[in-house]
Amino acid sequence: MRKNFSNERGQTTAEYALVLLVVAVVVGVFAAFVRGGGLDGFFQAIVDQLPSSIG
């Protein structure tokens, strides 16, 4: 009843590589967003809406 997992070793490596590729793409998109000043506008919008939310 012992399974042979040697055939799945390559599949696991491919899955890790795919996950790392997706993470790299997400980090790249986020870095481009930050460099483009998108984050500044986002936080500025939050700060601008705080007074109306509080009072």
N, C-alpha and C positions, 0 to 999 in steps of 0.2 A: 504493500500500500504506500510505498514511498514514491513521491512525484519527482520527476527530473526537471529542475528549474533552470538548467543550463540554457535551454532554448529561449527563456524569457529574459535572460540577462541583457541581450541586445535591445529588446523592447523597452526595458526600464531605462537604459541609457538614452534611447531616443526620446522617451517621454521627458526625462530631465532636460535634455537639450532643447526640446520644444518649449518647456516652461521657461527656461533661461532666455530663449529668444523672445518670448512674449513679454517677459519682464524688461528686457532691454528696449523693446519697442515702446512700452509704456513709459519708461524712464526718459527715453528720447523725446517723446511727445510732450511730456511734462516739462522737460528742460526747454524745449522750444517755446512752450507756452509762457514759462517764467521769463525767458530772455526777451520775448516779444512784449513784455509789460502787462500781460493779461492778469497776472496775479495782483499787481498794483491796483488795477481797476476793480478787481473783485473785492479786495479789502476796503477800498475807498467806498464802494457801494454799501458795504456792511456798516462802515462807520457813519456814513451819511444817513442811514435809516435808523440808527440807534436812538437818536432823540425822539423821533416820532413813535418808536416802539415803547420807550420808557414812559413818556408823559402823554 
